[in-house]
């Protein structure tokens, strides 16, 4: 996972992800709504201009993340979880 994410980050100049909101869904799940930005090294594409709003669902047990689900589309995450923004 680390190598794949490193490849993703290296494709961008100034890539960042910023948390917008944290939602504790239950005793073992936390949803983090986020947005990302950066500029494609090869394409020059500005990720921030595309309103890259996503979400990450963390499953936590015993203080450790046991599962991580990354959503590139925030609305899809909310729909999958039966939530509304």
C-alpha positions as CSV (number, residue, x, y, z in Angstrom):
1,X,0.0,0.0,0.0
2,X,2.8,2.4,0.9
3,X,4.5,1.9,-2.5
4,X,1.3,2.4,-4.4
5,X,0.5,5.6,-2.5
6,X,4.1,6.9,-3.0
7,X,3.7,6.4,-6.8
8,X,0.5,8.3,-6.7
9,X,1.9,11.2,-4.7
10,X,5.0,11.4,-6.9
11,X,2.8,11.9,-10.0
12,X,1.8,15.3,-8.5
13,X,3.6,18.5,-7.6
14,X,2.5,19.9,-4.3
15,X,-0.1,17.1,-3.6
16,X,-2.0,17.5,-0.4
17,X,-5.1,16.1,1.3
18,X,-6.9,18.2,3.9
19,X,-9.5,17.0,6.3
20,X,-12.7,19.0,6.3
21,X,-14.8,17.1,8.8
22,X,-14.6,14.1,11.1
23,X,-17.7,12.0,11.8
24,X,-17.7,9.2,14.3
25,X,-20.2,6.8,12.8
26,X,-20.1,4.2,15.6
27,X,-17.7,2.6,18.1
28,X,-15.5,1.2,15.3
29,X,-15.9,3.6,12.3
30,X,-14.8,7.1,11.6
31,X,-15.5,8.9,8.4
32,X,-13.2,11.8,7.4
33,X,-14.5,14.1,4.7
34,X,-11.5,15.7,2.8
35,X,-10.4,17.5,-0.2
36,X,-7.2,17.2,-2.3
37,X,-5.1,19.5,-4.4
38,X,-1.9,19.6,-6.4
39,X,-0.7,19.8,-10.0
40,X,0.0,16.9,-12.3
41,X,3.7,16.7,-13.0
42,X,3.2,15.4,-16.6
43,X,-0.1,17.0,-17.5
44,X,-0.1,20.2,-15.5
45,X,-3.7,19.3,-14.4
46,X,-4.8,21.3,-11.3
47,X,-6.5,18.8,-9.0
48,X,-7.9,21.5,-6.8
49,X,-9.7,23.1,-9.7
50,X,-11.6,19.9,-10.2
51,X,-13.1,20.2,-6.7
52,X,-11.6,16.9,-5.6
53,X,-13.7,16.2,-2.6
54,X,-13.4,12.7,-1.2
55,X,-13.7,10.8,2.0
56,X,-11.9,8.1,3.9
57,X,-13.6,5.5,6.1
58,X,-11.4,4.2,9.0
59,X,-12.4,1.0,10.8
60,X,-10.7,1.1,14.2
61,X,-10.4,-1.6,16.8
62,X,-8.2,-1.5,19.9
63,X,-6.7,1.8,18.8
64,X,-5.5,0.4,15.5
65,X,-6.9,0.9,12.0
66,X,-8.0,-2.5,10.8
67,X,-9.5,-1.4,7.4
68,X,-9.3,1.8,5.3
69,X,-11.7,2.6,2.5
70,X,-10.7,5.6,0.3
71,X,-13.4,7.3,-1.8
72,X,-12.4,9.7,-4.5
73,X,-16.1,10.8,-4.7
74,X,-17.5,12.2,-1.4
75,X,-21.1,11.8,-2.5
76,X,-20.5,8.1,-3.2
77,X,-19.1,7.6,0.3
78,X,-22.1,9.3,1.9
79,X,-24.5,7.2,-0.3
80,X,-22.7,3.9,0.5
81,X,-23.0,4.7,4.2
82,X,-26.6,5.9,4.1
83,X,-25.6,9.5,5.1
84,X,-26.4,12.9,3.7
85,X,-24.1,15.9,3.6
